[in-house]
């Protein structure tokens, strides 16, 4: 998998997470079980914890995606995409793992794993920057 494909799959993962927490709301609103404007936006969260964690995982992805996409885009513009092709996929794998762990719970081990998956992504992206600069 090349770095460009990885960016596209990362973007796809962000969309999957958005659908994961937003899709259960649609039938509730359409069937009149909840008001269409009943979801947070300054209100106390009413979704089950798993959906709240999915939303947080989605927001985490949004926070980190621009940095990853910028590194890949700059590598392409520099004509050095091959330097990071082998590494970029591991950023995506660590991101997906972090998201899955985030959604599934908040035990000590899950939070510990989530932090390590995050640190792996940061370390890999810093390594990609190093490869491009040096």
N, CA and C of each residue as an Amber inpcrd file, in Angstrom:
protein
   402
   0.8630000  -1.1760000   0.0000000   0.0000000   0.0000000   0.0000000
   0.9050000   1.2340000   0.0000000   0.6310000   2.1600000  -0.9100000
   1.4550000   3.3640000  -0.9370000   0.8770000   4.4350000  -0.0120000
   1.6450000   5.4990000   0.1760000   1.2640000   6.5410000   1.1220000
  -0.0090000   7.2640000   0.7040000  -0.2070000   7.4500000  -0.5980000
  -1.4230000   8.1210000  -1.0600000  -2.6670000   7.2920000  -0.7300000
  -2.5760000   6.0030000  -0.9720000  -3.6900000   5.1070000  -0.6440000
  -3.9740000   5.1320000   0.8530000  -2.9070000   5.1980000   1.6380000
  -3.0580000   5.2340000   3.0900000  -3.8260000   6.4810000   3.5320000
  -3.5370000   7.6170000   2.9150000  -4.2690000   8.8550000   3.2460000
  -5.7520000   8.6810000   2.9100000  -6.0300000   8.0950000   1.7580000
  -7.4320000   7.8700000   1.3810000  -8.1290000   6.9240000   2.3570000
  -7.4530000   5.8670000   2.7590000  -8.0490000   4.9240000   3.7160000
  -8.2350000   5.5600000   5.0900000  -7.3120000   6.4090000   5.4880000
  -7.4370000   7.1470000   6.7500000  -8.6960000   8.0150000   6.6860000
  -8.8700000   8.7340000   5.5740000 -10.0710000   9.5620000   5.4080000
 -11.3270000   8.6930000   5.4450000 -11.2660000   7.5300000   4.8140000
 -12.3910000   6.5990000   4.8550000 -12.6910000   6.1370000   6.2680000
 -11.6460000   5.8870000   7.0540000 -11.8230000   5.4690000   8.4540000
 -12.5290000   6.5650000   9.2470000 -12.1760000   7.8180000   8.9990000
 -12.8380000   8.9380000   9.6710000 -14.3310000   8.9260000   9.3620000
 -14.6740000   8.6740000   8.1090000 -16.0860000   8.6220000   7.7180000
 -16.8080000   7.4400000   8.3530000 -16.1520000   6.2920000   8.4200000
 -16.7520000   5.1140000   9.0630000 -17.0600000   5.4150000  10.5300000
 -16.1220000   6.0560000  11.2200000 -16.3580000   6.4030000  12.6250000
 -17.5280000   7.3690000  12.7710000 -17.6240000   8.3350000  11.8740000
 -18.7530000   9.2790000  11.9300000 -20.0650000   8.5430000  11.7510000
 -20.1190000   7.6240000  10.8120000 -21.3510000   6.8400000  10.6060000
 -21.6480000   5.9410000  11.7950000 -20.6080000   5.4160000  12.4180000
 -20.7810000   4.5200000  13.5600000 -21.5550000   5.1990000  14.6880000
 -21.2140000   6.4510000  14.9790000 -21.9180000   7.1010000  16.0930000
 -23.1410000   7.9040000  15.6440000 -23.2150000   8.2580000  14.3740000
 -24.3560000   9.0640000  13.9280000 -25.5290000   8.2240000  13.4220000
 -25.2630000   7.0850000  12.8350000 -26.3160000   6.2720000  12.2260000
 -27.4210000   5.8650000  13.2000000 -27.1240000   5.4690000  14.4420000
 -28.2220000   5.1050000  15.3480000 -29.1900000   6.2530000  15.6360000
 -28.7740000   7.4640000  15.4250000 -29.6230000   8.6250000  15.6990000
 -30.7230000   8.8050000  14.6540000 -30.4640000   8.4040000  13.4310000
 -31.3930000   8.6650000  12.3320000 -32.7580000   8.0120000  12.5610000
 -32.8230000   6.7000000  12.8250000 -34.1570000   6.1210000  13.0440000
 -34.8510000   6.6810000  14.2910000 -34.0800000   7.0030000  15.3130000
 -34.6790000   7.5740000  16.5160000 -35.3630000   8.9040000  16.1960000
 -34.7280000   9.7080000  15.3920000 -35.3120000  11.0010000  15.0260000
 -36.4920000  10.8200000  14.0760000 -36.3390000   9.9470000  13.0960000
 -37.4070000   9.7450000  12.1150000 -38.6540000   9.1050000  12.7260000
 -38.4600000   8.2630000  13.7270000 -39.5930000   7.6040000  14.3820000
 -40.1570000   8.4220000  15.5380000 -39.5980000   9.5950000  15.7570000
 -40.1080000  10.4650000  16.8130000 -39.7100000  10.0420000  18.2080000
 -38.7520000   9.1300000  18.3260000 -38.3030000   8.6970000  19.6440000
 -37.4580000   9.7640000  20.3320000 -36.7860000  10.5730000  19.5210000
 -35.9990000  11.6910000  20.0440000 -36.1590000  12.8580000  19.0940000
 -36.0950000  14.0540000  19.6530000 -36.1590000  15.2470000  18.8110000
 -34.9390000  15.2820000  17.9110000 -35.0910000  15.8020000  16.7220000
 -34.0050000  15.8590000  15.7550000 -32.8290000  16.6830000  16.2870000
 -33.1060000  17.6270000  17.1820000 -32.0330000  18.4650000  17.7350000
 -31.6490000  18.0590000  19.1640000 -31.9100000  16.8140000  19.5260000
 -31.6830000  16.4000000  20.9130000 -30.2380000  16.0380000  21.2330000
 -29.3740000  15.9930000  20.2400000 -27.9900000  15.6040000  20.5100000
 -27.1660000  16.7870000  20.9250000 -26.1480000  16.4910000  21.6950000
 -25.4580000  17.4480000  22.5530000 -25.2970000  18.8660000  22.0660000
 -24.3250000  19.2470000  21.3730000 -24.0790000  20.6460000  21.0040000
 -24.3700000  21.5720000  22.1770000 -23.5450000  21.4570000  23.1920000
 -23.7090000  22.2960000  24.3670000 -24.6330000  21.7100000  25.4180000
 -25.1520000  20.5180000  25.1630000 -26.0380000  19.8450000  26.1200000
 -25.3110000  18.6470000  26.7230000 -25.8780000  18.1060000  27.7570000
 -25.3430000  16.8920000  28.3750000 -25.4830000  15.7320000  27.3780000
 -24.4230000  14.9300000  27.1690000 -24.5210000  13.8020000  26.2320000
 -25.5870000  12.7910000  26.6740000 -26.3550000  12.2980000  25.6940000
 -27.4020000  11.3180000  26.0020000 -27.1490000   9.9770000  25.3200000
 -26.1440000   9.9170000  24.4620000 -25.8350000   8.6670000  23.7740000
 -25.2260000   7.6630000  24.7380000 -25.3460000   6.3650000  24.4300000
 -24.6430000   5.3490000  25.2160000 -23.1370000   5.6310000  25.1910000
 -22.4250000   5.1970000  26.2110000 -20.9980000   5.4840000  26.3290000
 -20.2090000   5.0280000  25.1050000 -20.5650000   3.8840000  24.5350000
 -19.8250000   3.4000000  23.3810000 -19.9180000   4.3940000  22.2180000
 -21.0880000   4.9690000  22.0130000 -21.2420000   5.9530000  20.9400000
 -20.5130000   7.2580000  21.2700000 -20.4920000   7.6300000  22.5420000
 -19.7390000   8.8140000  22.9430000 -18.2450000   8.6010000  22.7110000
 -17.7620000   7.3810000  23.0150000 -16.3520000   7.0780000  22.7750000
 -16.0560000   7.0390000  21.2780000 -17.0120000   6.5490000  20.4710000
 -16.8320000   6.5400000  19.0100000 -16.7150000   7.9680000  18.4840000
 -17.5150000   8.8600000  19.0430000 -17.4230000  10.2640000  18.6290000
 -16.0640000  10.8360000  19.0100000 -15.5870000  10.5030000  20.1910000
 -14.2660000  10.9760000  20.6120000 -13.1680000  10.4030000  19.7210000
 -13.2940000   9.1320000  19.3510000 -12.3100000   8.5090000  18.4550000
 -12.3290000   9.2170000  17.1000000 -13.5190000   9.5610000  16.6280000
 -13.6650000  10.2980000  15.3750000 -12.9720000  11.6570000  15.4650000
 -13.2040000  12.3620000  16.5570000 -12.5730000  13.6740000  16.7360000
 -11.0530000  13.5530000  16.8460000 -10.5610000  12.4940000  17.5050000
  -9.1140000  12.2500000  17.5690000  -8.5330000  12.0850000  16.1690000
  -9.2410000  11.3640000  15.3220000  -8.7830000  11.1850000  13.9400000
  -8.7120000  12.5180000  13.2180000  -9.7430000  13.3390000  13.4100000
  -9.7740000  14.6450000  12.7470000  -8.6140000  15.5330000  13.1930000
  -8.2160000  15.3980000  14.4510000  -7.1150000  16.2020000  14.9720000
  -5.7810000  15.8310000  14.3360000  -5.5880000  14.5600000  14.0460000
  -4.2900000  14.0830000  13.5700000  -4.2020000  13.9250000  12.0620000
  -5.3280000  13.8120000  11.3960000  -5.3160000  13.5960000   9.9560000
  -4.5950000  14.6990000   9.1740000  -4.8110000  15.9860000   9.4750000
  -4.1360000  17.0210000   8.6810000  -2.6090000  16.9090000   8.7170000
  -2.0620000  16.5490000   9.8550000  -0.6030000  16.4140000   9.9610000
  -0.1240000  15.2670000   9.0770000  -0.7900000  14.1310000   9.1840000
  -0.4210000  12.9680000   8.3810000  -0.5710000  13.2630000   6.8950000
  -1.6970000  13.8360000   6.5080000  -1.9400000  14.1490000   5.1010000
  -0.9210000  15.1610000   4.5860000  -0.5400000  16.1190000   5.4100000
   0.4490000  17.1180000   4.9940000   1.8070000  16.4650000   4.7460000
   2.2070000  15.5540000   5.6170000   3.4880000  14.8710000   5.4320000
   3.4900000  14.1030000   4.1150000   2.4080000  13.3770000   3.8540000
   2.3120000  12.6100000   2.6090000   2.2850000  13.5440000   1.3980000
   1.5080000  14.6130000   1.4850000   1.4240000  15.5570000   0.3630000
   2.7800000  16.2070000   0.0890000   3.4720000  16.6200000   1.1210000
   4.7830000  17.2550000   0.9430000   5.7810000  16.2470000   0.3760000
   5.7160000  15.0040000   0.8410000   6.5960000  13.9730000   0.2790000
   6.3550000  13.8350000  -1.2140000   5.0910000  13.8630000  -1.6190000
   4.7670000  13.7860000  -3.0370000   5.2800000  14.9830000  -3.8040000
   5.0860000  16.1660000  -3.2510000   5.5570000  17.3860000  -3.9060000
   7.0800000  17.4270000  -4.0140000   7.7520000  16.8210000  -3.0410000
   9.2140000  16.7680000  -3.0590000   9.7370000  15.6530000  -3.9690000
   8.8260000  14.8280000  -4.4760000   9.2490000  13.6930000  -5.2910000
   9.8840000  12.5850000  -4.4700000   9.5350000  12.5290000  -3.1830000
  10.1440000  11.5510000  -2.2780000   9.1060000  10.6080000  -1.6580000
   8.0170000  10.3920000  -2.3320000   6.9570000   9.5540000  -1.7680000
   7.4460000   8.1450000  -1.4700000   8.3810000   7.6470000  -2.2720000
   8.9020000   6.2910000  -2.0400000   9.6000000   6.1720000  -0.6920000
  10.1180000   7.2850000  -0.1780000  10.8210000   7.2590000   1.1080000
   9.8880000   6.9240000   2.2640000   8.5890000   7.2160000   2.0970000
   7.6530000   6.9840000   3.2130000   6.5840000   5.9390000   2.9020000
   6.5600000   5.4260000   1.6840000   5.5300000   4.4500000   1.3060000
   5.4520000   3.2730000   2.2730000   6.5790000   2.7580000   2.6980000
   6.5760000   1.5920000   3.5720000   6.1660000   1.8830000   5.0060000
   6.1880000   3.1410000   5.3820000   5.9060000   3.5200000   6.7720000
   4.4760000   4.0020000   6.9560000   3.9410000   4.6630000   5.9510000
   2.6330000   5.3190000   6.0660000   1.5260000   4.3610000   6.4980000
   1.5540000   3.1500000   5.9810000   0.5050000   2.1900000   6.3380000
   0.4910000   1.8990000   7.8330000   1.6440000   1.9110000   8.4560000
   1.7000000   1.6140000   9.8900000   1.0830000   2.7410000  10.7220000
   1.1160000   3.9560000  10.2010000   0.4040000   5.0560000  10.8650000
  -1.0940000   4.7540000  10.8530000  -1.5900000   4.3140000   9.7050000
  -3.0130000   3.9700000   9.5950000  -3.3690000   2.8030000  10.5130000
  -2.5420000   1.7680000  10.5280000  -2.8240000   0.6090000  11.3850000
  -2.8870000   1.0220000  12.8530000  -1.9410000   1.8530000  13.2740000
  -1.9370000   2.3190000  14.6660000  -3.1570000   3.1860000  14.9490000
  -3.5820000   3.9900000  13.9760000  -4.7670000   4.8420000  14.1470000
  -6.0150000   3.9990000  14.3030000  -6.1730000   2.9930000  13.4510000
  -7.3540000   2.1260000  13.5470000  -7.3450000   1.3840000  14.8810000
  -6.1880000   0.8770000  15.2790000  -6.0880000   0.1760000  16.5690000
  -6.4470000   1.1190000  17.7120000  -5.9500000   2.3460000  17.6640000
  -6.2680000   3.3150000  18.7090000  -7.7680000   3.5680000  18.7600000
  -8.3910000   3.7230000  17.6070000  -9.8350000   3.9830000  17.5580000
 -10.6340000   2.8230000  18.1270000 -10.2820000   1.6120000  17.7370000
 -11.0130000   0.4280000  18.2060000 -10.8890000   0.2950000  19.7170000
  -9.6870000   0.4810000  20.2360000  -9.4940000   0.4020000  21.6870000
 -10.2680000   1.5170000  22.3760000 -10.2610000   2.7020000  21.7930000
 -10.9850000   3.8380000  22.3670000 -12.4800000   3.5350000  22.4700000
 -13.0330000   2.9600000  21.4240000 -14.4720000   2.6710000  21.3970000
 -14.8600000   1.5910000  22.4000000 -13.9960000   0.6180000  22.5870000
 -14.3760000  -0.5590000  23.3780000 -14.3070000  -0.3710000  24.8840000
 -13.6710000   0.6740000  25.3750000 -13.7020000   0.8510000  26.8210000
 -12.6450000   1.7870000  27.3630000 -12.6400000   1.9050000  28.6910000
 -11.7370000   2.8430000  29.3560000 -11.0090000   2.2100000  30.5370000
 -10.8070000   0.9070000  30.4870000 -10.0380000   0.2760000  31.5580000
  -8.5980000   0.7720000  31.4970000  -7.8310000   0.5160000  32.5390000
  -6.4400000   0.9680000  32.5640000  -5.6770000   0.4530000  31.3530000
  -5.8090000  -0.8270000  31.0560000  -5.0590000  -1.4020000  29.9420000
  -5.4940000  -0.7880000  28.6070000  -6.7920000  -0.4990000  28.4550000
  -7.2700000   0.1070000  27.2110000  -6.7290000   1.5340000  27.0420000
  -6.7330000   2.2950000  28.1010000  -6.1900000   3.6540000  28.0260000
  -4.6860000   3.5940000  27.7630000  -4.0080000   2.6540000  28.3880000
  -2.5730000   2.4690000  28.1780000  -2.2830000   2.0960000  26.7220000
  -3.0490000   1.1600000  26.1870000  -2.8740000   0.7660000  24.7860000
  -3.1610000   1.9210000  23.8430000  -4.2280000   2.6200000  24.1280000
  -4.6110000   3.7640000  23.2900000  -3.4900000   4.8000000  23.2460000
  -2.9080000   5.0930000  24.3940000  -1.8030000   6.0610000  24.4530000
  -0.6060000   5.5560000  23.6550000  -0.3300000   4.2680000  23.7420000
   0.8060000   3.7170000  23.0090000   0.5720000   3.7090000  21.5020000
  -0.6520000   3.4290000  21.0880000  -0.9560000   3.5080000  19.6620000
  -0.8150000   4.9500000  19.1620000  -1.2170000   5.9050000  19.9880000
  -1.0480000   7.3110000  19.6260000   0.4320000   7.6630000  19.5030000
   1.2130000   7.2520000  20.5080000   2.6440000   7.5480000  20.4750000
   3.3230000   6.8830000  19.2820000   2.8670000   5.7070000  18.9020000
   3.4150000   5.0320000  17.7220000   3.1640000   5.8730000  16.4700000
   1.9560000   6.4170000  16.3560000   1.6400000   7.2690000  15.2020000
   2.5300000   8.5070000  15.1640000   2.6730000   9.1500000  16.2930000
   3.5020000  10.3520000  16.3520000   4.9510000  10.0000000  16.0150000
   5.4410000   8.9240000  16.5930000   6.8100000   8.5030000  16.3060000
   7.0210000   8.1850000  14.8340000   6.0610000   7.4880000  14.2390000
   6.1700000   7.1570000  12.8130000   6.1200000   8.4060000  11.9410000
   5.2460000   9.3410000  12.2870000   5.1750000  10.5730000  11.4970000
   6.4520000  11.3940000  11.6500000   6.9960000  11.4500000  12.8520000
   8.2700000  12.1580000  13.0360000   9.3860000  11.4820000  12.2360000
   9.3720000  10.1690000  12.1950000  10.3610000   9.4390000  11.4100000
  10.1960000   9.7390000   9.9240000   8.9620000   9.8310000   9.4500000
   8.7300000  10.1830000   8.0570000   9.2650000  11.5810000   7.7540000
   9.0410000  12.5280000   8.6550000   9.5700000  13.8720000   8.4790000
  11.0940000  13.8180000   8.4290000  11.6810000  13.0670000   9.3360000
  13.1440000  12.9100000   9.3490000  13.6450000  12.3790000   8.0110000
  12.9980000  11.3430000   7.4970000  13.4200000  10.7700000   6.2090000
  13.3320000  11.7880000   5.0710000  12.3210000  12.6430000   5.1350000
  12.1340000  13.6330000   4.0770000  13.1070000  14.8060000   4.1720000
  13.4890000  15.1410000   5.3700000  14.3480000  16.2980000   5.5860000
  15.8270000  15.9310000   5.4320000  16.1890000  14.7450000   5.8530000
  17.6190000  14.3530000   5.8420000  18.0300000  13.6620000   4.5630000
